[in-house]
Amino acid sequence: MLDRLLGVDEQSLAYDLSRAHSADVFFLKLRAWIWGTIIGIGCFLFGNILGHFNVDLLSMTINSIKDIFGWA
């Protein structure tokens, strides 16, 4: 039924998905490294921007937890 809806043969699709070639794994790793680097740099820049505007997320979180539990 899937082959009629999408134009894909189920058996060939299962065979292709079960085989991971070394080039496919390399490109998956490469994509993970690229996106990890982009996200890491983005978080670093976002944190620096928050610091520039005197937004301290860590102390805000700690103060909120203290307020919830009523600590002094």
N, C-alpha and C positions, 0 to 999 in steps of 0.2 A: 504494500500500500504506500509505503514511503517513497518508493521509486516512481510511482505514478504521480504523487503530489509534488515532489521536488525534482524529479528527473535524476535520482541517484539510486544506484543498485545497492541494496542493503548489504549483500555479501561482499562486494568490492569495497564498500565504505568501511565495514568492520575489518577487513583485511588490511586496508591502508592505515586505519587508526591503530591497529595492533602492532604495526612495524614502525619502529622509530629509527630513522637513519642517523648516523653520527652528525651529518650536516644539519638535520632538523634540530637535534639536541643543542648543537653549537649556536644556532640562531635563537633558540629559546633562551639559552644562557646569556647571549649577547643582548637580547631585548630586556632581560631581567636586570642586567648590569646597567644598561642605559637608563631605564626607568628608575632604578634605585638611585643612580647618581643624580638624575634630574629632581627626584622627590627630596633627596637629601639636601641638595643645594637650595631648593625652594623652601624647605623647612628652616634651614639656616637663615636665609634672607628674611623670612616671615618673623622669626624670633628676633632678629636684629631690628626690624621695623617696630615690633612691639616694644622692645627695649628703648628705642628712640622716643616713643610716646609715653614712657614711664608706665607701661602695663606689665605688672609682675604676676604672671599666671600662677607660679608656685606659691607665693605668699597668699594670693587670693584663695587658692584651693585649701591651703592649711587653715586660714582664718575661717573659711566656710565650714570645714570639718569641726573646728573648735566650737563654732557657734551652734552646730547641730547637736554636739554632745555636751555643751555647756562648760567646757574647760575654761580655766582662767588664763 
